[in-house]
Amino acid sequence: MLEDTPSRTAASATPRSAAQVLVDALRLHGVDRVFCVPGESYLAVLDALHDARGSIELIVTKHEGGAANMAEADGKMTRRPGICMVTRGPGATHASIGVHIAQQDSTPMILFVGQIARRQVGRDAFQEVDYQAMFGGLAKWVVEVTDASRMAEIVARAFHTAVSGRPGPVVVSLPEDMLVETTQTMAFAACALQAVPPSDAALAQIAQALQAARQPLVVAGGSGWSAAAAQQLQRFAAAWNLPVACAFRRQDALDNRSPQYVGHLSLGMNPRLKEAVKGADLILAIGTRLGDVSTDSYTLLEVPVPRQRLIHIHPDAGEIGRVYRPDIGVQADTACAITALSALDAPASRPWDGWTLAARQAHAAFSQPPGRVAEAVGVDLGQAVAHASAALPDNALVTNGAGNYSVWLHRFYQYRAARTELATTCGAMGYGVPAAVAAALRHPEREVLCVAGDGCFLMYPQELATAAEHGARLVVLVVNNGMYGTIRMHQENHYPGRVSGTRLVGPDYVALARAMGAAHAERVDSTEDFPAALARARQAAGFSLLELSTDPKQITPSARLP
């Protein structure tokens, strides 16, 4: 939600360039940080940012994909559009991964792309790309500013679009010749959005449906979980003693220590939790889209009409009924909805108390690291994650990308506070390191932990140099098993014994980290050595890296390769 006080478009006696109007608009919308790789196509914007350096920090990354990932992570943390700027052609294509992540994760973000001069369009000029064609299926809105006098209007609409309904990315193309043209139409802020609560009639229907249930289940997800909203979810779940499962990579919506928290609808999902979803007679989905991972490829709920009675609350009407037809569909802001639900009178008797307890006990058992087989070597990742969970403070920010290593993280790490999990629901490799840099810059007073597989880490290791440049304090755990583990797992299932394309030979990760400016780096070869190594890494003044040598045969917490 935009919090700036809107102002009317103003005409100035002193014309300003379109680039200056753009930067003015960023300041009016509360932007204090821009992630970029510089390019000749938007030199005028870089020059305008020079005059705004007292209020807008420019973070120059080493790769456009890193910049876009950082902007997306910043949007996740602030719930305001994360801002990324890149040049035309290669810059935009590199940054497209961040747009895809923002779209899948419902994260507000704006990507500004330098563009060729307007007179060159259609000639297949140097680095020319049709951004409407390129980003049309990824972004909520794609627009090219062809008239300097419309810069203020378009940027305000971009901010509005990025945060309205289901939040997401907007792409704004900036022809280089347009940026230097002057205009008397000055910047203004978009209208602040008023959050929409559920109606009294809808709340009455929900209360009635809950009271009639015998085996209810709450599914919490989406991007609308502020700290206050998470507290209200805790209050609601406790008062009604409702079991709560968090959607894929939204584990931080509810304190995982809560007696009502029953697990994570994720890859490597607890089989008992799958049974609970199937066995529920009512599902109250709050803020989540009920995607394929959370529903185990749309098998836990039947499409299009679930066997379970479904109540679906979402801020975007277009998401209600997209896949599953609910019995009760409510378009409402997630925070407003959970606040209203927490005010409902809880029933005097709850026939589902035993159901909630059984689900909680099943989660507690599943979240304990299993014993190791005798032939296992290297660091036991389950024990390492469990130790990190116990050692880090409740408000630590934890980031990760994609890979089988994340199954250990999501299963054995306890998220205790809202907005502490920075992970992609689209399964993009490489997200963890740039997200951790963005987190450390946004919250320098908090601890930041990035967990990355060796393949995931090698997507954007150069952003450690960005961390060093800005004094970002974070710890990276590189889980080194010498393979693309997820693909190897599927390969072994479909083509057993025929390893092809999944081996991974990496560098000396400790030497690489030191070359990038690490304050501390070391290799850890045994589980027993991990606690002391983590303590040393956490005490370092800058960024630290621990390379964890893990057993390549331990492909999941409970499965081994032959």
Summary of the structure (lengths in Angstrom):
residues: 562
radius of gyration: 24.2
end to end distance: 51.3
largest distance: 79.0
contacts: 2055
relative contact order: 0.10
helix: 39%
strand: 19%
